[in-house]
């Protein structure tokens, strides 16, 4: 069939809730994306997606395309966009290496429950399975790290698949969905109806918990002598921060967030104990260890939080709220599961509390005194210096200058842990990090995605010298799209966390962690058309940060910090939370 691609032909239909048109698959795809609310696509073109990019040029007034410099960067940008906005991030890459380069980002999004739709090109249908040029089994490769994936067989099913994919990505526990489209499908002309179905599947994830379970949970919480609220990324995904604050204040419970939950409860709130886990605060970990009741909301009880499972919270009864039933009792048995959306379940609890009289206001006084003793015994501390820049001081200065209002994206490693310890996030969706997968190279492109979503916000990539070099080419993207993104490179000339483990657990044998061959980051920034600044002494830090954060445009700040500083406290391998090494 010959088609005039610039023209749409309306096909008569009896369906009152559908608009049916005839166009090639590439146009159907993009029209469907517009209909589900997409305005930004992060991607990198190639042969298998050329029909899509051809149509994209015709729809530039409806869909903004951000050209990354590597497919991994494109997916991390979409993750940053999704984490900052709460919307589904969208990626478009070609077949073969385009798809495989995207897998790290897809796996990262899967581990951290980030809603993405990743569209990959594929060889034409008749060439599937022939080892054609740039053919890989994208469906097979991504099946373990997606909520669902599709191999599109005809242009006529594209609109429905897009609608389903967005529903799946953002419903229940969010995550990535892959749509693999053969090139000839994007060229095929078809009649397609754009149905406005609210949810395409017969079943929907439970949002409300069973009311009897709500009442039982509250009874247990109100009777507990040493309760603690353990909260994570599920609170942020469910937009439940306001309800969490109200619930914690009503019950006067101590609150400890996970790394992924930072910001869901204000770090400066008097009820907040700071982050728990491997590099969490001593008092948060001791409180978890001595608690008689743990009330977990939107958490996974992952190994970085629990330490040795056989030593985790031996005295505690556990109430676990999660929208994903498979996450409950997966690692730690829940005595009382509450399956539902975090925001909705907390609202149910608040409504139930409105009917109760809480008279025992002094019940938790001794518990709070004990927590205060732990905090006095082992506060977060470091040995300051007038000469070398301590990384902890860098995080404190960054907080002082931003007031805790910036959106900050990090990679994984020492800088990530120090920021979690010494920077106080005021609200949700301000901390953007790679938690489950721990992907180096995530921070900078994720910051770009957040900045493109919020061009007027202060957005900072806080990265290590190792991770920055994995995606530093995205400086070209940042400059091309005239972003205002700031990059702070915590430069210790080491792969810091690996070096720390080698020092502590491998008799100080440093193996392949020396980064002395790194480029001059100031010159690198200038080569890309950005501004480069550097601080090498403690007295220079405040001036460089203040200058860099206040400038317009892309700025790279190379901050030379103490080379062999370690992150403490720390839970050694095989130890429990109460067995932290403090220094």
RAHU-V398205 format. One record per residue. N is the residue number from 0. RES is the residue in one small letter. PSI is psi as a letter, one per 20 degrees, with the letter a starting at -180 (* if undefined). OMEGA is omega in radians with two decimals (NA if undefined). Layout:
((N RES PSI OMEGA) (N RES PSI OMEGA))
This chain:
((0 x p 3.11) (1 x p -3.09) (2 x q 2.94) (3 x o -2.95) (4 x i 3.12) (5 x j -3.04) (6 x p 3.07) (7 x q 3.10) (8 x p -3.14) (9 x p 3.13) (10 x p 3.12) (11 x q -3.12) (12 x q 3.09) (13 x i -3.10) (14 x p -3.10) (15 x i -3.10) (16 x k -3.11) (17 x q 3.02) (18 x o -3.03) (19 x p 3.13) (20 x r 3.10) (21 x p -3.11) (22 x r 3.12) (23 x r -3.02) (24 x h -3.14) (25 x g 3.13) (26 x h 3.09) (27 x g 3.14) (28 x g -3.06) (29 x h 3.08) (30 x h 3.12) (31 x h 3.10) (32 x g 3.11) (33 x g -3.09) (34 x h 3.09) (35 x j 2.98) (36 x j -3.13) (37 x p 3.03) (38 x i -3.08) (39 x p 3.08) (40 x p 3.05) (41 x p -3.06) (42 x a -3.13) (43 x p -3.01) (44 x r 3.08) (45 x r -3.00) (46 x g -3.03) (47 x i -3.11) (48 x j -3.08) (49 x h 3.08) (50 x h 3.13) (51 x g 3.14) (52 x h 3.07) (53 x g 3.11) (54 x h -3.14) (55 x h 3.10) (56 x h -3.13) (57 x i -3.08) (58 x k -3.08) (59 x h 3.12) (60 x i -3.14) (61 x h -3.08) (62 x p 3.08) (63 x p 3.09) (64 x p 3.09) (65 x o -3.11) (66 x o 3.04) (67 x r 3.08) (68 x i 3.06) (69 x q -3.08) (70 x h 3.07) (71 x g 3.09) (72 x h -3.14) (73 x g -3.13) (74 x g 3.11) (75 x h 3.06) (76 x g 3.12) (77 x h 3.08) (78 x g 3.12) (79 x g 3.08) (80 x g -3.10) (81 x g -3.12) (82 x h -3.10) (83 x h -3.04) (84 x h -2.99) (85 x j 3.11) (86 x r 3.11) (87 x p 3.04) (88 x q -3.05) (89 x p -3.10) (90 x q 3.09) (91 x o 3.14) (92 x r -3.11) (93 x a -3.08) (94 x r 3.03) (95 x d -3.10) (96 x h 3.06) (97 x g 3.13) (98 x g -3.10) (99 x h 3.07) (100 x h -3.12) (101 x i -2.98) (102 x h 3.13) (103 x g 3.12) (104 x h 3.13) (105 x g 3.12) (106 x h 3.11) (107 x g 3.12) (108 x h 3.13) (109 x g -3.12) (110 x h -3.07) (111 x j 3.07) (112 x l 3.14) (113 x p -3.09) (114 x o 3.10) (115 x q 2.85) (116 x o -3.10) (117 x o -3.11) (118 x p -3.13) (119 x p 3.02) (120 x q 3.12) (121 x q 3.12) (122 x r 3.14) (123 x q -3.03) (124 x g -3.08) (125 x i -3.12) (126 x i 3.13) (127 x p 3.12) (128 x j -3.11) (129 x j -3.03) (130 x l 3.14) (131 x r 3.13) (132 x p -3.14) (133 x k 3.01) (134 x p 2.90) (135 x r 3.09) (136 x n -3.09) (137 x h 3.13) (138 x g -3.14) (139 x h -3.10) (140 x h -3.03) (141 x i -3.10) (142 x g -3.12) (143 x i -3.06) (144 x k 3.04) (145 x q 3.00) (146 x h 3.14) (147 x q 2.98) (148 x q -3.04) (149 x p 2.84) (150 x o -3.03) (151 x p -3.08) (152 x h 3.13) (153 x q -3.14) (154 x h -3.08) (155 x h -3.11) (156 x i -3.04) (157 x g -3.07) (158 x g -3.14) (159 x h 3.13) (160 x g 3.12) (161 x g -3.13) (162 x g 3.11) (163 x g -3.09) (164 x g -3.14) (165 x h 3.07) (166 x g -3.13) (167 x g -3.08) (168 x h -2.97) (169 x j -3.13) (170 x q -3.13) (171 x c 3.00) (172 x o -3.05) (173 x r 3.12) (174 x a -3.09) (175 x q 3.03) (176 x p 3.14) (177 x p 3.02) (178 x o -3.11) (179 x o -2.98) (180 x o 3.04) (181 x q -3.05) (182 x h -3.10) (183 x h 3.05) (184 x h 3.12) (185 x i 3.10) (186 x h -3.08) (187 x p 3.10) (188 x p -3.09) (189 x q 2.99) (190 x p -3.08) (191 x p 3.05) (192 x p 3.11) (193 x n -3.08) (194 x q -3.09) (195 x k -3.14) (196 x p -3.09) (197 x g 3.09) (198 x p -2.95) (199 x i -3.08) (200 x q -3.09) (201 x h -3.11) (202 x q 3.11) (203 x q 3.11) (204 x q 3.10) (205 x p 3.09) (206 x h -3.14) (207 x p 3.04) (208 x r 3.08) (209 x p -3.00) (210 x h 3.09) (211 x h 3.12) (212 x h 3.06) (213 x g -3.12) (214 x g 3.11) (215 x g 3.13) (216 x g -3.13) (217 x h 3.09) (218 x g -3.14) (219 x g -3.13) (220 x g -3.08) (221 x i 3.08) (222 x i -3.06) (223 x q 3.10) (224 x h -3.10) (225 x m -3.10) (226 x q 3.06) (227 x q 3.07) (228 x p -3.13) (229 x o -2.93) (230 x q -3.06) (231 x a -3.04) (232 x h 3.12) (233 x h 3.08) (234 x g 3.14) (235 x g 3.12) (236 x h -3.12) (237 x j -3.12) (238 x l -3.04) (239 x k -3.07) (240 x g -3.14) (241 x g 3.13) (242 x h 3.12) (243 x g 3.12) (244 x g -3.12) (245 x g -3.11) (246 x g 3.14) (247 x g -3.13) (248 x h 3.14) (249 x h -3.09) (250 x i -3.12) (251 x l -3.12) (252 x q 2.95) (253 x q -3.06) (254 x p 3.04) (255 x o 3.14) (256 x q 2.97) (257 x r 3.04) (258 x g -3.12) (259 x i -3.14) (260 x j -3.12) (261 x p -3.14) (262 x i 3.13) (263 x h 3.02) (264 x p -3.02) (265 x p -3.08) (266 x h -3.11) (267 x j -3.14) (268 x p -3.10) (269 x h 3.11) (270 x i -3.04) (271 x p 3.12) (272 x i -3.04) (273 x r -3.07) (274 x q 3.05) (275 x r 3.03) (276 x b -2.99) (277 x g 3.09) (278 x k 3.13) (279 x r 3.14) (280 x q 3.13) (281 x g -3.06) (282 x h 3.07) (283 x g -3.13) (284 x h 3.10) (285 x h 3.11) (286 x g 3.07) (287 x g -3.08) (288 x h -3.08) (289 x i -3.09) (290 x q 3.00) (291 x i 3.04) (292 x p 3.06) (293 x p 3.12) (294 x n -3.08) (295 x p -3.14) (296 x o 3.07) (297 x l -3.09) (298 x r -3.08) (299 x i -3.04) (300 x l -3.09) (301 x r -2.99) (302 x h 3.13) (303 x i 3.08) (304 x g -2.97) (305 x h -2.93) (306 x b 3.12) (307 x p -3.05) (308 x h -3.11) (309 x i 3.11) (310 x j -3.04) (311 x p 3.00) (312 x m -3.03) (313 x i -3.07) (314 x j -2.91) (315 x p 2.86) (316 x p -2.99) (317 x p 2.99) (318 x p -3.03) (319 x o 3.07) (320 x p 3.07) (321 x q 3.13) (322 x i -3.12) (323 x o -3.11) (324 x h -3.10) (325 x i 3.11) (326 x i -3.10) (327 x p -3.10) (328 x j 3.11) (329 x g 3.14) (330 x g -3.13) (331 x p -3.07) (332 x p 3.06) (333 x p 3.11) (334 x h 3.11) (335 x o 3.11) (336 x q 3.03) (337 x n -3.10) (338 x o 3.14) (339 x r 3.10) (340 x p -3.05) (341 x g -3.11) (342 x g -3.10) (343 x g -3.13) (344 x g 3.11) (345 x h 3.06) (346 x g 3.09) (347 x g -3.14) (348 x g 3.13) (349 x h 3.10) (350 x g 3.12) (351 x h 3.12) (352 x h 3.13) (353 x h -3.12) (354 x i -3.08) (355 x q 3.02) (356 x o 3.12) (357 x o -3.01) (358 x h -3.04) (359 x m -3.07) (360 x h -3.08) (361 x j -3.03) (362 x h -3.03) (363 x j -3.08) (364 x g -3.13) (365 x h 3.11) (366 x g 3.12) (367 x h 3.07) (368 x g 3.12) (369 x g 3.11) (370 x g 3.11) (371 x h 3.09) (372 x g 3.11) (373 x h -3.13) (374 x h 3.09) (375 x h -3.10) (376 x h -3.06) (377 x m 3.07) (378 x r 3.02) (379 x p -3.09) (380 x r 3.07) (381 x r 3.14) (382 x o -3.07) (383 x r -3.14) (384 x q 3.06) (385 x i -3.07) (386 x f -3.09) (387 x q 3.11) (388 x o 3.05) (389 x p -3.09) (390 x h 3.10) (391 x g 3.11) (392 x h 3.07) (393 x g 3.14) (394 x h 3.11) (395 x g 3.11) (396 x h 3.11) (397 x g 3.09) (398 x g -3.13) (399 x g -3.06) (400 x h -3.12) (401 x i -3.10) (402 x j 3.14) (403 x j -3.07) (404 x i -3.11) (405 x q 2.90) (406 x p -3.08) (407 x p 3.09) (408 x p -3.13) (409 x r 2.90) (410 x b 3.09) (411 x q 3.11) (412 x b -3.07) (413 x g -3.10) (414 x h 3.12) (415 x g -3.12) (416 x g 3.11) (417 x g 3.11) (418 x g 3.13) (419 x h -3.12) (420 x g -2.91) (421 x i 3.09) (422 x p -3.09) (423 x o 3.12) (424 x p -3.08) (425 x h -3.03) (426 x r -3.12) (427 x r 3.10) (428 x k 3.02) (429 x h 3.08) (430 x o -3.13) (431 x o -3.02) (432 x r 3.08) (433 x o -3.04) (434 x f -3.02) (435 x g -3.10) (436 x h -3.11) (437 x l -3.02) (438 x o 2.98) (439 x q -3.09) (440 x i -3.10) (441 x g -2.88) (442 x g -3.05) (443 x g 3.11) (444 x h 3.08) (445 x g 3.07) (446 x h 3.10) (447 x g 3.12) (448 x g 3.11) (449 x h -3.13) (450 x h 3.12) (451 x h 3.06) (452 x h -3.09) (453 x m -3.05) (454 x h -3.10) (455 x i 3.13) (456 x q 3.00) (457 x o -3.13) (458 x p -3.04) (459 x p 2.92) (460 x o -3.14) (461 x o -2.91) (462 x r 3.01) (463 x r -3.13) (464 x h 3.10) (465 x g -3.11) (466 x h -3.12) (467 x h -3.10) (468 x i 3.11) (469 x h -3.12) (470 x k -3.09) (471 x h 3.13) (472 x i 3.12) (473 x i 2.95) (474 x h 3.10) (475 x g 3.11) (476 x g -3.12) (477 x g -3.13) (478 x g -3.12) (479 x g -3.09) (480 x j 3.00) (481 x l 3.12) (482 x r -3.14) (483 x k -3.01) (484 x p 3.10) (485 x p -3.13) (486 x o 3.07) (487 x o -3.14) (488 x o 3.05) (489 x n -2.92) (490 x o 3.07) (491 x j 3.11) (492 x k 3.09) (493 x q 2.79) (494 x n -2.78) (495 x g -3.07) (496 x h 3.08) (497 x g 3.11) (498 x g 3.14) (499 x g 3.13) (500 x h 3.12) (501 x h 3.10) (502 x g -3.01) (503 x h -2.98) (504 x i 3.13) (505 x k 3.05) (506 x k 3.08) (507 x j 3.11) (508 x o 3.13) (509 x p -3.11) (510 x o 3.04) (511 x k 3.10) (512 x i -3.10) (513 x p -3.10) (514 x k -3.09) (515 x i 3.13) (516 x j -3.12) (517 x q 3.13) (518 x r 2.97) (519 x o -3.02) (520 x h 3.07) (521 x g 3.11) (522 x h 3.10) (523 x g 3.11) (524 x g -3.13) (525 x h 3.12) (526 x h 3.12) (527 x i -3.13) (528 x j 3.08) (529 x r 3.10) (530 x p 3.09) (531 x p 3.09) (532 x q -3.13) (533 x q 2.99) (534 x p 3.13) (535 x i -3.13) (536 x q -3.11) (537 x h -3.11) (538 x i -3.12) (539 x i -2.94) (540 x g -3.08) (541 x g -3.11) (542 x g -3.12) (543 x g 3.13) (544 x g -3.13) (545 x g 3.13) (546 x g -3.09) (547 x g -3.11) (548 x h -3.09) (549 x i -3.10) (550 x q 3.02) (551 x q 3.07) (552 x a -3.09) (553 x p -3.13) (554 x p 3.03) (555 x p 3.10) (556 x o 3.14) (557 x o -3.07) (558 x o 3.14) (559 x o -3.09) (560 x r 3.12) (561 x p -2.97) (562 x h -2.98) (563 x k 3.05) (564 x q 3.13) (565 x q 3.10) (566 x p 3.05) (567 x q -0.05) (568 x r -3.13) (569 x p 3.04) (570 x o 3.14) (571 x r 3.09) (572 x p 3.10) (573 x i -3.11) (574 x r 3.06) (575 x r -3.10) (576 x h -3.10) (577 x i -3.10) (578 x k -3.09) (579 x q 2.95) (580 x o -3.02) (581 x h -3.12) (582 x * NA))
